[in-house]
Each structure stands twice: as structure tokens, then as C-alpha cells.
């Protein structure tokens, strides 16, 4: 798969594929990857994502592209740890619908949540930092 994708990209760049063929290249690669045994790391990521979140995402071109663009930077375990940590982040808990494979795979989000450690501030009585921060008085 890895060797085939750059070859097809070069064929597109040089205009050697018809317009119809160009439209189907990335869908075809995704379909081939879905049917491979053993599973590729991208398909494993999607399977684990669904197990962890309880959702039923299907592999898609956007998340596949992001996954392979950053393959040399983040391992499968890094990405799964980022997902697990994101699910305990207060903002994510309040905005859970934003958690998609493409969201977690973006390098800025993978990096942010891969290293996230929840703060344990017991003096807030369960309130977030913004709720307990002193309010500024406006000067008129």
C-alpha cells in the first residue's frame, strides 16, 4: 500500500490518469486497505477508536490521509493514548461530539492529548479553573 500510493500520486501529478480515474484513486486505496489481512495500522486505529469511544466510525479518506501523513511522528499507541486522555479532558467531556478519528489524528491534537495529565485541584470543590478564577471589575 505504501509503495502504491506515491506511485498513483505521481501519475496524477503528471496527468497520466483520466479525470474519472483521478476521482477514484483515494477511494480505491481505502477500499483495498479495508480488505487487507492482516489489518493495517490505520484500520487497527479505527477499530480501537470505536472500541474506546463506543462509536461506529468507518474508515474515511480524510482521517486515513492524516494518519499516514504523520505516521513517522506518532505511533499507533501514541494516538490511542491521546484518544484515551482526550476523553478525560473537561472540555472534551462537554463537547464529546467533536471527537472523531480525524480530530484525534490531527498532529496538534495528538500532541496535546498524548501528553495531557488531568489536574487535581481539590480546593475548587469540583469547579473548573474558569469558574473559580477571580473576576475582573470593569473600569468605566
C-alpha positions as MATLAB code, in Angstrom:
seq = 'XXXXXXXXXXXXXXXXXXXXXXXXXXXXXXXXXXXXXXXXXXXXXXXXXXXXXXXXXXXXXXXXXXXXXXXXXXXXXXXXXXXXXXXXXXXXXXXXXXXXXXXXXXXXXXXXXXXXXXXXXXXXXXXXXXXXXXXXXXXX';
ca = [
       0.000    0.000    0.000;
       2.714    2.469    0.968;
       4.558    1.974   -2.308;
       1.407    2.133   -4.400;
       0.110    5.461   -3.073;
       3.132    7.619   -4.072;
       3.127    5.976   -7.497;
      -0.530    6.846   -8.059;
       0.056   10.380   -6.765;
       2.850   10.837   -9.304;
       0.631    9.526  -12.084;
      -1.948   12.157  -11.118;
       0.690   14.913  -10.978;
       1.919   14.045  -14.473;
      -1.632   13.896  -15.851;
      -1.382   10.240  -16.823;
      -4.759    9.275  -15.345;
      -8.134   10.210  -16.736;
     -10.279   12.603  -14.722;
     -12.528    9.699  -13.701;
      -9.539    7.628  -12.558;
      -8.202   10.561  -10.517;
     -11.533   10.828   -8.693;
     -11.469    7.178   -7.670;
      -7.794    6.751   -6.684;
      -8.105    7.549   -2.973;
     -11.402    5.699   -2.560;
      -9.842    2.687   -4.245;
      -6.832    2.779   -1.918;
      -9.165    2.982    1.079;
     -11.225    0.023   -0.173;
      -8.092   -2.050   -0.759;
      -6.838   -1.217    2.736;
     -10.155   -2.226    4.328;
      -9.928   -5.673    2.759;
      -6.288   -6.426    3.629;
      -5.355   -9.129    6.097;
      -3.579   -8.579    8.417;
      -5.074   -5.194    9.117;
      -3.049   -2.071    8.541;
      -2.299    0.244   11.454;
      -4.882    2.735   10.187;
      -7.643    0.107   10.210;
      -6.461   -1.047   13.659;
      -6.687    2.564   14.847;
     -10.280    2.876   13.599;
     -11.231   -0.425   15.261;
      -9.666    0.643   18.581;
     -11.197    4.130   18.278;
     -14.636    2.534   18.014;
     -13.985    0.198   20.962;
     -12.770    3.028   23.202;
     -15.470    5.559   22.277;
     -18.351    3.167   21.699;
     -18.927    4.832   18.316;
     -19.113    3.185   14.904;
     -16.881    5.237   12.640;
     -15.936    3.786    9.302;
     -12.558    4.391    7.687;
     -12.601    7.539    5.573;
     -10.241    9.321    3.221;
      -9.680   12.385    5.454;
      -8.609   10.504    8.580;
      -6.590    7.999    6.523;
      -4.652   10.830    4.887;
      -3.909   12.485    8.239;
      -2.909    9.133    9.752;
      -0.301    8.415    7.088;
       0.978   11.993    6.839;
       2.090   11.771   10.475;
       2.966    8.091   10.635;
       6.661    8.783   11.205;
       5.899   11.091   14.126;
       3.251    9.233   16.142;
       2.911    5.516   16.757;
      -0.404    3.705   16.966;
      -0.016    3.599   20.768;
       0.670    7.358   20.909;
      -2.555    8.010   19.050;
      -4.599    5.635   21.185;
      -3.180    7.186   24.369;
      -4.075   10.627   23.013;
      -7.635    9.409   22.445;
      -7.926    7.970   25.959;
      -6.523   11.150   27.518;
      -8.779   13.363   25.405;
     -11.828   11.540   26.721;
     -10.992   12.671   30.286;
     -10.274   16.293   29.334;
     -13.052   18.558   30.765;
     -13.550   20.490   27.528;
     -13.858   17.287   25.508;
     -16.314   15.850   28.009;
     -18.521   18.907   27.434;
     -18.028   18.732   23.645;
     -17.862   14.981   23.073;
     -19.300   15.187   19.544;
     -16.064   16.803   18.355;
     -14.139   13.570   18.977;
     -13.739   11.899   15.609;
     -10.834    9.943   14.158;
      -9.785   12.954   12.061;
      -9.885   15.234   15.136;
      -7.645   12.967   17.227;
      -5.265   12.278   14.332;
      -4.514   15.954   13.671;
      -0.925   16.443   14.885;
      -1.765   19.362   17.177;
      -4.481   17.324   18.918;
      -2.445   14.121   19.096;
       0.420   16.035   20.672;
      -1.834   17.952   23.063;
      -3.753   14.946   24.383;
      -0.906   12.431   24.207;
       0.791   14.413   26.990;
      -2.338   15.535   28.848;
      -2.412   14.907   32.583;
      -5.571   15.958   34.408;
      -5.028   18.489   37.177;
      -6.180   17.538   40.629;
      -7.197   20.785   42.281;
      -9.364   19.794   45.246;
      -9.730   23.380   46.511;
     -12.144   24.199   43.673;
     -14.932   21.993   45.048;
     -15.389   20.386   41.646;
     -15.442   23.651   39.694;
     -13.238   24.359   36.707;
     -10.448   26.925   36.837;
     -12.535   29.444   34.875;
     -15.377   29.165   37.402;
     -13.102   29.814   40.369;
     -10.866   32.465   38.807;
     -11.331   35.934   40.245;
     -13.484   38.124   38.024;
     -12.060   41.419   36.791;
     -14.013   44.516   37.535;
     -14.629   46.702   34.551;
     -13.345   50.232   34.676;
     -15.797   52.784   33.318;
];
